Amino acid sequence: MDHQRWRPTVNERDFIESALQSDLRVDGRRPFDFRRLKILFGREDGSAEVQLGDTRVMGYVTAQLLQPYKDRPNEGTLAIFTEFSPMADPAFEPGRPGESAIELGRVIDRGLRESRAVDMESLCVVAGKHVWSVRVDLHILDNGGNLIDAANIAALAALSTFRRPECSVGGEDGQQVTVHDPEVRDPLPLTIHHLPIAVTFAYFGEGNIMVIDPTYKEEAVMGGRMTATINSNGDVCAIQKAGGEGVMSSVIMQCLRIASVKVADITSKIKNEVNSYTSAKALQKVKRLPASVPKKDNASDVSIKESTDGALERQSTNASSDVHQLSKGDQDHQYIRNSSLTVDRTDKHKQTSRFIGGPSNWDPYSKGVSLSSLRISQLPESPSTVKDNKQEDVEPMITECNSEAKSESRLTAGGSDKPQEAISPKSLKDAVKPKHKRKKKQHSKS
């Protein structure tokens, strides 16, 4: 794999080293500056992608129930697997992992397991029989240098957002494990005590020049490398020195002090991204109901008046349609009905205008009912019975209605002493006589 790696020319090597002696780097950064860090999360829990400059690493976490180790029956397991794709770097070969892939997996695994960052005892379901085995797969998408730091951040971000299914123990012997569906019971997050962050230093020359977060070209020129894994509390979790030139102890202590400052910034960045992701996922699960608009007090009077007006208009239109279907030529009777309707409508408007509140006060018939409105309400609802009669039976009915209307108008003009009920106009129901009487009258005329 080393023979396919990019090798700089003599001029490129001299240019990079001379720039570092002037506290400058090829990409314009200072010696102790990190590249731009960006963390992205996938749709499913436990997947994260980290972009550190031109380096891209994706982490994916899965879990399954397995039998624990005999020496640790109450603890789960955590395993780190790396995959180097030839698309990320032509130097990576498919198939068996190379030395760099093995080194990357061991550094990250040592920083997580030796520091007890993840609570392994919380992964136990049944002691000695069933525990959760957590697996972290790290896929190198693009090699732009400093794969260890990018892969470590991707593993921590994926573990922070991972949710394992909840399970319960039951059965007759109390050893039967039931894994519940995420829709039935909410999955549970992992218990993470702290976040061990890996910070990589590159040494140049005789070890007197050091930089943080080396790029792909700087890694080809550097004389040595050291990775320090530290948490936000300042605890050193692991240190990895992979060959190269020797480094003095004073330089190592200086690197640890610089790394502790950088770790605090990276830890806050990871926590902020994880909190925003979890809050966004929680909002997606909430079922929002349509907001109800409160009604104003003044709108109730208007709506009540409009409803009463609409009911009166529908009643008047229905009554007028019935009259037109029964007799189109009875103009006198239609005039009497229309006048009674207008009187009733004015009375109902007066009642509704005095409305104060409460559903029982806006009834238009609560304070009195006129006799004319009652007679109109007694009209037949459907004119189907009248349509069934023959044309011969309708003609005498129209003549009788005209004669009765004329007699009633004469009585009102003469000022008779009969009660008011006799002078009031009769309804159409009174005008229609039984069928056998109309037949007798028709036979007598013939």
C-alpha positions as CSV (number, residue, x, y, z in Angstrom):
1,M,0.0,0.0,0.0
2,D,2.9,2.3,0.7
3,H,4.2,2.1,-2.9
4,Q,0.9,3.5,-4.2
5,R,0.8,6.4,-1.8
6,W,1.4,9.9,-3.1
7,R,5.1,11.0,-2.7
8,P,6.0,14.7,-2.8
9,T,8.9,15.9,-4.9
10,V,12.0,17.5,-3.4
11,N,10.7,21.0,-4.1
12,E,7.3,20.3,-2.6
13,R,9.0,18.9,0.5
14,D,11.3,21.9,0.9
15,F,8.4,24.3,0.4
16,I,6.2,22.7,3.1
17,E,9.1,22.6,5.6
18,S,10.2,26.1,5.0
19,A,6.6,27.4,5.4
20,L,6.3,25.5,8.7
21,Q,9.4,27.2,10.0
22,S,7.7,30.5,9.3
23,D,4.6,29.4,11.3
24,L,2.6,29.0,8.1
25,R,0.9,26.1,6.5
26,V,0.1,25.3,2.9
27,D,-3.7,25.7,3.4
28,G,-3.2,29.1,5.3
29,R,-3.8,27.8,8.8
30,R,-1.7,28.4,11.9
31,P,0.3,25.5,13.4
32,F,-2.3,24.7,16.1
33,D,-5.5,25.4,14.2
34,F,-8.0,22.7,13.2
35,R,-9.7,22.5,9.9
36,R,-13.4,23.3,9.5
37,L,-15.4,20.6,11.3
38,K,-18.9,19.7,10.1
39,I,-21.2,16.9,11.5
40,L,-24.1,15.5,9.6
41,F,-26.7,12.9,10.8
42,G,-28.6,10.5,8.7
43,R,-32.3,9.7,8.8
44,E,-31.8,6.6,11.1
45,D,-30.5,6.8,14.6
46,G,-26.9,5.9,15.0
47,S,-25.5,7.2,11.6
48,A,-23.3,10.2,11.3
49,E,-20.9,11.7,8.8
50,V,-18.0,14.0,9.7
51,Q,-16.2,16.4,7.4
52,L,-12.9,17.6,8.6
53,G,-11.6,19.7,5.8
54,D,-11.3,17.4,2.8
55,T,-11.5,14.3,5.0
56,R,-14.9,12.5,5.1
57,V,-15.7,9.6,7.4
58,M,-19.1,8.0,8.0
59,G,-20.0,6.1,11.2
60,Y,-22.8,3.6,11.6
61,V,-23.8,1.8,14.9
62,T,-25.8,-1.4,15.2
63,A,-26.5,-3.7,18.1
64,Q,-27.7,-7.3,18.6
65,L,-28.2,-9.8,21.4
66,L,-25.3,-12.2,22.0
67,Q,-23.9,-14.4,24.7
68,P,-21.3,-12.5,26.9
69,Y,-17.7,-13.5,27.6
70,K,-17.2,-15.9,30.4
71,D,-14.9,-13.6,32.4
72,R,-17.4,-10.7,32.1
73,P,-20.9,-12.1,32.2
74,N,-22.6,-8.8,33.3
75,E,-21.1,-6.6,30.6
76,G,-21.9,-6.0,26.9
77,T,-19.3,-5.7,24.2
78,L,-18.2,-2.8,21.9
79,A,-16.3,-3.4,18.7
80,I,-14.8,-1.0,16.1
81,F,-14.6,-2.0,12.4
82,T,-13.0,0.1,9.7
83,E,-13.4,-0.1,5.9
84,F,-11.0,1.7,3.6
85,S,-12.4,2.1,0.1
86,P,-10.2,2.6,-3.0
87,M,-12.5,5.5,-3.9
88,A,-11.3,7.4,-0.9
89,D,-7.6,6.9,-1.7
90,P,-5.9,4.9,-4.6
91,A,-3.4,3.6,-2.0
92,F,-6.2,1.7,-0.2
93,E,-6.7,-1.9,-1.5
94,P,-10.0,-3.8,-1.3
95,G,-10.3,-7.0,0.6
96,R,-8.2,-7.5,3.7
97,P,-7.5,-4.4,5.9
98,G,-4.1,-3.0,5.7
99,E,-1.8,-1.7,8.5
100,S,-3.3,1.8,8.5
101,A,-6.8,0.3,8.8
102,I,-5.8,-1.9,11.7
103,E,-4.0,1.0,13.5
104,L,-7.0,3.3,13.1
105,G,-9.4,0.7,14.6
106,R,-7.1,0.0,17.5
107,V,-6.5,3.7,18.4
108,I,-10.3,4.5,18.5
109,D,-11.1,1.2,20.3
110,R,-8.5,1.8,23.0
111,G,-9.8,5.4,23.5
112,L,-13.4,4.2,24.0
113,R,-13.0,1.0,25.9
114,E,-10.0,1.6,28.1
115,S,-11.5,4.9,29.3
116,R,-14.9,3.3,30.0
117,A,-16.7,6.0,28.1
118,V,-19.7,3.7,27.3
119,D,-21.3,1.9,30.3
120,M,-21.0,-1.8,29.4
121,E,-23.0,-3.0,32.4
122,S,-26.1,-1.2,31.2
123,L,-26.0,-3.4,28.1
124,C,-26.7,-6.6,30.1
125,V,-30.1,-8.2,29.8
126,V,-29.7,-11.6,31.4
127,A,-26.4,-12.2,33.2
128,G,-24.4,-14.8,31.5
129,K,-26.9,-15.4,28.7
130,H,-27.9,-12.2,26.8
131,V,-26.1,-8.9,26.5
132,W,-26.1,-6.2,23.8
133,S,-23.2,-6.3,21.4
134,V,-22.6,-2.8,20.0
135,R,-20.8,-2.6,16.6
136,V,-19.4,0.6,15.1
137,D,-18.6,0.6,11.4
138,L,-16.4,3.4,10.1
139,H,-16.3,4.0,6.4
140,I,-13.6,6.2,4.9
141,L,-15.2,8.2,2.1
142,D,-12.4,10.6,1.3
143,N,-8.8,10.7,2.6
144,G,-7.7,14.3,3.1
145,G,-5.4,13.6,6.0
146,N,-5.8,12.9,9.7
147,L,-8.2,10.0,9.5
148,I,-7.9,9.2,13.2
149,D,-9.4,12.4,14.5
150,A,-12.2,12.4,11.9
151,A,-13.1,8.7,12.5
152,N,-13.0,9.2,16.3
153,I,-15.5,12.1,16.1
154,A,-17.7,10.1,13.7
155,A,-17.8,7.2,16.1
156,L,-18.7,9.4,19.1
157,A,-21.5,11.2,17.1
158,A,-23.0,7.9,16.0
159,L,-22.9,6.4,19.5
160,S,-24.5,9.6,20.9
161,T,-27.5,9.3,18.6
162,F,-27.9,5.5,18.6
163,R,-31.0,4.0,20.2
164,R,-31.2,0.3,21.1
165,P,-34.6,-1.5,21.3
166,E,-36.1,-2.0,24.7
167,C,-36.4,-5.6,25.8
168,S,-38.2,-7.3,28.7
169,V,-37.5,-10.6,30.5
170,G,-40.4,-13.0,31.3
171,G,-41.5,-16.6,30.8
172,E,-41.9,-19.4,33.3
173,D,-38.2,-19.5,34.1
174,G,-37.7,-15.8,33.9
175,Q,-35.1,-16.2,31.2
176,Q,-37.1,-15.5,28.1
177,V,-36.2,-12.2,26.4
178,T,-38.7,-10.2,24.4
179,V,-37.4,-7.4,22.1
180,H,-40.1,-4.7,21.6
181,D,-40.7,-2.9,18.4
182,P,-39.8,0.8,18.4
183,E,-43.4,1.7,17.6
184,V,-44.6,-0.1,20.8
185,R,-41.9,1.2,23.1
186,D,-39.4,4.0,22.6
187,P,-35.8,2.8,22.1
188,L,-33.3,3.6,24.8
189,P,-30.0,5.6,24.3
190,L,-26.6,4.4,25.3
191,T,-25.2,5.5,28.6
192,I,-22.1,7.6,27.7
193,H,-20.1,9.0,30.7
194,H,-17.7,11.2,28.7
195,L,-16.5,11.9,25.2
196,P,-12.8,10.9,24.6
197,I,-11.6,13.1,21.7
198,A,-8.5,12.2,19.7
199,V,-6.0,15.0,18.8
200,T,-3.2,14.1,16.4
201,F,0.1,16.0,16.2
202,A,2.6,15.8,13.4
203,Y,6.4,16.4,13.9
204,F,8.8,17.8,11.3
205,G,12.5,18.2,11.2
206,E,14.2,17.0,14.3
207,G,10.9,17.1,16.3
208,N,11.1,20.8,17.2
209,I,8.2,21.7,14.8
210,M,4.8,20.3,15.5
211,V,1.3,21.0,14.0
212,I,-2.2,19.9,14.8
213,D,-4.5,18.1,12.3
214,P,-2.0,17.4,9.4
215,T,-3.3,17.3,5.8
216,Y,-2.7,14.6,3.3
217,K,0.5,16.4,1.9
218,E,1.8,17.1,5.4
219,E,1.5,13.5,6.4
220,A,3.7,12.6,3.4
221,V,6.4,15.0,4.6
222,M,6.2,14.6,8.4
223,G,8.8,12.7,10.4
224,G,6.6,11.4,13.2
225,R,3.1,11.4,14.6
226,M,1.4,11.2,18.0
227,T,-2.2,10.9,18.9
228,A,-3.5,11.9,22.4
229,T,-7.0,10.9,23.4
230,I,-8.4,13.3,26.1
231,N,-11.8,14.1,27.5
232,S,-13.3,17.5,28.4
233,N,-12.2,17.0,32.1
234,G,-8.6,16.9,31.1
235,D,-8.2,13.1,31.7
236,V,-5.7,11.4,29.3
237,C,-7.5,8.3,28.0
238,A,-4.9,7.0,25.6
239,I,-1.7,8.0,23.7
240,Q,-0.4,6.5,20.5
241,K,3.1,7.1,19.1
242,A,3.5,5.2,15.8
243,G,7.2,5.2,15.2
244,G,9.1,7.9,13.5
245,E,11.4,10.4,15.2
246,G,11.7,10.5,18.9
247,V,10.0,13.2,20.9
248,M,11.1,14.7,24.2
249,S,8.8,14.5,27.3
250,S,8.6,18.3,27.5
251,V,7.2,18.4,24.0
252,I,4.6,15.7,24.9
253,M,3.4,17.7,27.9
254,Q,3.1,20.8,25.8
255,C,1.0,18.8,23.3
256,L,-1.3,17.5,26.0
257,R,-1.9,21.1,27.2
258,I,-2.7,22.2,23.7
259,A,-4.9,19.2,23.1
260,S,-7.0,19.8,26.3
261,V,-8.0,23.2,25.0
262,K,-9.0,21.8,21.6
263,V,-10.9,19.0,23.1
264,A,-13.3,21.4,25.0
265,D,-14.2,23.1,21.7
266,I,-14.8,19.8,19.8
267,T,-16.8,18.4,22.7
268,S,-19.2,21.4,22.8
269,K,-19.5,21.2,19.0
270,I,-20.6,17.5,19.2
271,K,-23.0,18.0,22.0
272,N,-24.7,21.0,20.3
273,E,-25.1,19.0,17.1
274,V,-26.5,16.0,18.9
275,N,-29.0,18.1,20.9
276,S,-30.3,19.8,17.8
277,Y,-30.7,16.4,16.1
278,T,-32.6,14.9,19.1
279,S,-34.9,17.9,19.4
280,A,-35.7,17.8,15.7
281,K,-36.5,14.1,15.9
282,A,-38.7,14.7,19.0
283,L,-40.7,17.3,17.1
284,Q,-41.3,14.9,14.2
285,K,-43.0,12.4,16.6
286,V,-45.4,15.0,18.0
287,K,-48.9,14.9,16.3
288,R,-50.0,18.5,16.0
289,L,-53.7,19.3,16.0
290,P,-55.2,22.2,14.0
291,A,-55.3,25.4,16.0
292,S,-58.9,26.4,17.0
293,V,-59.7,30.1,16.4
294,P,-61.5,31.6,19.4
295,K,-64.9,33.2,18.6
296,K,-65.6,36.8,19.6
297,D,-68.6,37.8,21.7
298,N,-69.9,40.3,19.1
299,A,-70.0,37.8,16.4
300,S,-72.6,35.6,18.2
301,D,-75.3,38.2,17.8
302,V,-74.7,38.6,14.1
303,S,-74.6,34.9,13.5
304,I,-77.9,34.4,15.4
305,K,-79.6,37.1,13.4
306,E,-78.3,35.7,10.1
307,S,-79.5,32.2,11.0
308,T,-83.0,33.5,11.9
309,D,-83.2,35.6,8.7
310,G,-82.1,32.6,6.7
311,A,-84.7,30.4,8.3
312,L,-87.5,32.9,7.7
313,E,-86.4,33.3,4.1
314,R,-86.4,29.5,3.5
315,Q,-89.8,29.2,5.2
316,S,-91.2,32.0,3.0
317,T,-89.8,30.5,-0.2
318,N,-91.1,27.0,0.6
319,A,-94.5,28.4,1.3
320,S,-94.6,30.5,-1.8
321,S,-93.6,27.5,-4.0
322,D,-96.4,25.4,-2.5
323,V,-99.0,28.1,-3.3
324,H,-97.8,28.5,-6.9
325,Q,-98.0,24.7,-7.4
326,L,-101.5,24.5,-5.9
327,S,-103.1,27.5,-7.7
328,K,-101.3,30.0,-9.9
329,G,-104.3,32.2,-10.5
330,D,-105.2,32.8,-6.8
331,Q,-103.7,36.2,-6.5
332,D,-105.9,37.3,-3.6
333,H,-104.9,34.4,-1.4
334,Q,-101.2,34.9,-2.2
335,Y,-101.4,38.5,-1.2
336,I,-102.9,37.6,2.2
337,R,-100.2,35.1,2.9
338,N,-97.3,37.4,1.9
339,S,-98.7,40.2,4.1
340,S,-98.9,37.8,7.1
341,L,-95.3,36.7,6.5
342,T,-94.0,40.2,6.5
343,V,-95.8,40.9,9.8
344,D,-94.2,37.8,11.3
345,R,-90.8,38.7,10.0
346,T,-90.8,42.2,11.6
347,D,-91.9,40.6,14.9
348,K,-89.1,38.1,14.8
349,H,-86.5,40.9,13.9
350,K,-87.7,42.8,17.0
351,Q,-87.3,39.7,19.1
352,T,-83.8,39.0,17.9
353,S,-82.7,42.6,18.2
354,R,-83.4,42.5,21.9
355,F,-81.1,39.4,22.3
356,I,-78.7,39.7,25.3
357,G,-77.2,36.2,25.7
358,G,-77.9,32.5,26.1
359,P,-79.2,30.0,23.6
360,S,-82.7,30.1,25.0
361,N,-83.3,33.9,24.4
362,W,-83.0,33.9,20.6
363,D,-86.0,31.6,20.0
364,P,-88.3,33.7,17.7
365,Y,-91.4,31.9,19.1
366,S,-90.6,32.3,22.8
367,K,-92.6,35.6,23.4
368,G,-95.7,34.8,21.3
369,V,-97.0,33.2,18.2
370,S,-99.4,34.7,15.7
371,L,-102.4,32.8,14.4
372,S,-101.5,33.5,10.8
373,S,-98.0,32.0,11.2
374,L,-99.6,28.8,12.7
375,R,-101.9,28.5,9.8
376,I,-99.0,28.8,7.4
377,S,-97.0,26.2,9.3
378,Q,-100.0,23.8,8.9
379,L,-99.5,23.8,5.1
380,P,-98.8,20.4,3.6
381,E,-95.0,19.9,3.2
382,S,-95.1,18.1,-0.1
383,P,-97.6,19.0,-2.9
384,S,-97.5,15.4,-4.2
385,T,-101.1,14.7,-2.9
386,V,-102.5,17.6,-4.8
387,K,-100.6,16.7,-8.0
388,D,-102.3,13.2,-8.0
389,N,-105.8,14.8,-8.3
390,K,-107.2,15.2,-11.7
391,Q,-107.5,18.5,-13.5
392,E,-111.3,18.3,-13.2
393,D,-111.0,18.4,-9.3
394,V,-108.7,21.5,-9.3
395,E,-111.0,23.9,-11.1
396,P,-113.9,23.9,-8.6
397,M,-111.4,24.3,-5.8
398,I,-110.0,27.5,-7.4
399,T,-113.5,29.0,-7.8
400,E,-114.4,28.2,-4.2
401,C,-111.2,29.9,-3.0
402,N,-112.1,33.1,-4.9
403,S,-115.7,33.1,-3.6
404,E,-114.6,32.7,0.0
405,A,-111.9,35.4,-0.3
406,K,-114.5,37.8,-1.7
407,S,-117.0,37.0,1.2
408,E,-114.3,37.6,3.7
409,S,-113.4,41.0,2.3
410,R,-117.1,42.0,2.4
411,L,-117.4,41.0,6.0
412,T,-114.3,43.1,7.0
413,A,-115.7,46.1,5.0
414,G,-119.1,45.9,6.7
415,G,-117.8,45.8,10.3
416,S,-119.7,42.8,11.5
417,D,-119.8,41.9,15.2
418,K,-118.3,38.4,14.9
419,P,-115.1,37.6,16.8
420,Q,-111.7,38.2,15.3
421,E,-111.1,34.5,14.5
422,A,-114.0,34.4,12.0
423,I,-112.8,37.5,10.1
424,S,-109.2,36.2,9.8
425,P,-108.4,34.6,6.4
426,K,-108.7,30.9,6.2
427,S,-105.9,28.6,5.2
428,L,-105.6,26.5,2.1
429,K,-106.4,23.4,4.2
430,D,-109.8,24.9,5.0
431,A,-110.4,25.6,1.3
432,V,-109.8,22.1,0.2
433,K,-112.9,20.0,0.9
434,P,-113.1,16.2,1.0
435,K,-113.1,14.4,-2.3
436,H,-116.6,13.0,-2.0
437,K,-118.2,16.4,-1.6
438,R,-116.5,17.8,-4.7
439,K,-117.7,14.8,-6.7
440,K,-121.3,15.4,-5.6
441,K,-121.1,19.0,-6.4
442,Q,-119.8,18.2,-9.9
443,H,-122.6,15.8,-10.6
444,S,-125.2,18.3,-9.6
445,K,-123.7,20.9,-12.0
446,S,-123.8,18.3,-14.8
